[in-house]
Amino acid sequence: MCGTAPGSYRRRCCHGHDSPRIKDQQGFRGQGKVLWTNANWESAAREIEMTAFQWMTVPILLGLFAWDVWHLSKGPLTTGSRLMRMTLWLTAALAILRPDWVQAVAQLLGIGLGANLVLYVFALAFVWTSFFLYARIVRLRQELTEVVRQLAWMRARRGAES
């Protein structure tokens, strides 16, 4: 960037021409609009940088998402539970890729840290899952009791007929 002050950047129009920084933010005065700046490029480069944890977990989560998409109408799971799982995989991948977004949501909700938000969400999800599974076990136990009663009545009738 010859001839520019430190910290300044050059603009590039839609035709690829460089131009010094324009303070009125109107682009090239009739030559097209601004497409990219060095500040945008540096920001994009920072966004592409991924940690080893991100490189390991995001492909796994996206693989699980693809698996659920592939098996959306197949298997024992209902479509609703499959969609819920797909939402979970994408949300987890997004939270791992963009932790600053989790932090922003936490601050919007009045929670100090993004990590606290994740902890609260998992705590609530654990409590909901526990109650859901407990209710399911109780219902299955009642259904099993009903089946055993019906079987006992059928055997008692056969024994009385013989």
C-alpha positions as CSV (number, residue, x, y, z in Angstrom):
1,M,0.0,0.0,0.0
2,C,2.3,2.6,-1.2
3,G,1.6,6.2,-0.3
4,T,-1.0,5.4,2.3
5,A,-0.8,6.3,6.0
6,P,-0.4,3.5,8.5
7,G,-3.7,2.0,9.5
8,S,-5.5,3.2,6.4
9,Y,-6.6,0.8,3.7
10,R,-7.4,0.9,0.0
11,R,-10.8,0.3,-1.6
12,R,-11.4,-1.8,-4.6
13,C,-14.3,-1.1,-6.9
14,C,-16.3,-3.7,-8.8
15,H,-13.9,-3.4,-11.7
16,G,-10.9,-4.3,-9.5
17,H,-9.3,-0.8,-9.5
18,D,-7.5,0.4,-6.3
19,S,-8.3,3.7,-4.9
20,P,-7.2,5.5,-1.7
21,R,-9.6,5.6,1.2
22,I,-12.6,7.8,0.7
23,K,-13.9,9.3,3.9
24,D,-17.5,9.9,2.8
25,Q,-18.2,6.2,2.5
26,Q,-19.8,6.6,-0.9
27,G,-17.4,4.4,-2.9
28,F,-15.9,5.5,-6.2
29,R,-18.3,8.3,-7.1
30,G,-20.0,6.6,-10.0
31,Q,-17.4,3.9,-10.7
32,G,-19.2,1.1,-8.9
33,K,-19.6,0.2,-5.3
34,V,-17.0,-0.9,-2.8
35,L,-16.6,-4.7,-2.8
36,W,-13.7,-5.4,-0.4
37,T,-11.3,-3.7,1.9
38,N,-8.2,-4.8,3.7
39,A,-10.1,-4.7,7.0
40,N,-12.7,-7.1,5.5
41,W,-9.9,-9.4,4.3
42,E,-8.3,-9.5,7.7
43,S,-11.6,-10.1,9.4
44,A,-12.4,-12.9,7.0
45,A,-8.9,-14.5,7.5
46,R,-9.5,-14.4,11.3
47,E,-12.9,-16.1,10.8
48,I,-11.4,-18.9,8.7
49,E,-8.8,-19.7,11.3
50,M,-10.0,-22.8,13.2
51,T,-8.6,-24.5,16.3
52,A,-7.8,-28.2,16.4
53,F,-11.0,-28.8,18.5
54,Q,-13.1,-27.2,15.8
55,W,-11.4,-29.2,13.1
56,M,-12.2,-32.4,15.0
57,T,-15.7,-31.8,16.2
58,V,-17.4,-29.8,13.4
59,P,-16.9,-32.5,10.7
60,I,-18.3,-35.1,13.1
61,L,-21.4,-32.9,13.9
62,L,-21.9,-32.2,10.2
63,G,-21.6,-36.0,9.5
64,L,-24.3,-36.7,12.1
65,F,-26.5,-34.0,10.5
66,A,-26.0,-35.6,7.1
67,W,-26.8,-39.1,8.6
68,D,-30.1,-37.7,10.0
69,V,-30.9,-36.0,6.6
70,W,-30.2,-39.3,4.8
71,H,-32.4,-41.3,7.2
72,L,-35.1,-38.6,7.7
73,S,-38.0,-40.9,6.7
74,K,-36.3,-44.2,7.6
75,G,-35.8,-46.0,10.8
76,P,-37.6,-46.1,14.2
77,L,-37.3,-42.4,14.9
78,T,-40.2,-40.1,14.1
79,T,-39.6,-37.1,11.7
80,G,-40.0,-34.7,14.6
81,S,-37.3,-36.3,16.7
82,R,-35.1,-36.5,13.6
83,L,-35.6,-32.8,13.0
84,M,-34.9,-32.0,16.6
85,R,-31.6,-33.9,16.4
86,M,-30.7,-32.2,13.1
87,T,-31.3,-28.8,14.8
88,L,-29.1,-29.9,17.7
89,W,-26.2,-30.9,15.4
90,L,-26.3,-27.7,13.5
91,T,-26.6,-25.5,16.6
92,A,-23.7,-27.3,18.3
93,A,-21.5,-26.9,15.1
94,L,-22.4,-23.2,14.9
95,A,-21.7,-22.7,18.6
96,I,-18.3,-24.4,18.2
97,L,-17.5,-22.4,15.0
98,R,-18.7,-19.1,16.3
99,P,-18.4,-18.9,20.1
100,D,-18.7,-15.1,19.9
101,W,-22.3,-15.5,18.7
102,V,-23.0,-17.6,21.8
103,Q,-21.5,-14.8,23.9
104,A,-23.7,-12.3,22.2
105,V,-26.9,-14.3,22.8
106,A,-25.9,-14.8,26.4
107,Q,-25.4,-11.0,26.9
108,L,-28.8,-10.4,25.1
109,L,-30.5,-12.7,27.6
110,G,-28.7,-11.1,30.6
111,I,-26.3,-14.0,31.2
112,G,-22.7,-12.9,31.7
113,L,-20.8,-15.6,29.8
114,G,-21.5,-17.8,26.8
115,A,-20.3,-20.8,28.8
116,N,-22.9,-20.1,31.4
117,L,-25.6,-20.0,28.7
118,V,-24.4,-23.4,27.4
119,L,-24.4,-24.8,30.9
120,Y,-27.9,-23.5,31.7
121,V,-29.3,-24.9,28.4
122,F,-27.7,-28.3,29.1
123,A,-29.0,-28.4,32.6
124,L,-32.6,-27.6,31.4
125,A,-32.3,-30.2,28.7
126,F,-31.1,-32.8,31.2
127,V,-34.0,-32.1,33.5
128,W,-36.5,-32.2,30.6
129,T,-35.0,-35.4,29.3
130,S,-35.1,-37.0,32.7
131,F,-38.8,-36.3,33.2
132,F,-39.6,-37.3,29.6
133,L,-37.8,-40.7,30.0
134,Y,-39.3,-41.3,33.5
135,A,-42.8,-40.7,32.0
136,R,-42.0,-43.0,29.2
137,I,-40.8,-45.8,31.5
138,V,-44.0,-45.4,33.6
139,R,-46.2,-45.6,30.5
140,L,-44.3,-48.7,29.2
141,R,-44.6,-50.4,32.6
142,Q,-48.4,-49.8,32.5
143,E,-48.7,-51.1,29.0
144,L,-46.6,-54.2,29.9
145,T,-48.9,-54.8,32.9
146,E,-51.9,-54.6,30.7
147,V,-50.4,-57.1,28.2
148,V,-49.6,-59.5,31.0
149,R,-53.2,-59.2,32.3
150,Q,-54.6,-59.9,28.9
151,L,-52.3,-62.9,28.5
152,A,-53.3,-64.3,31.9
153,W,-57.0,-63.9,31.0
154,M,-56.4,-65.7,27.7
155,R,-54.6,-68.6,29.4
156,A,-57.2,-68.8,32.1
157,R,-60.0,-69.1,29.4
158,R,-58.1,-71.9,27.6
159,G,-57.6,-73.8,30.8
160,A,-61.3,-73.5,31.6
161,E,-62.3,-74.8,28.2
162,S,-60.0,-77.8,28.3
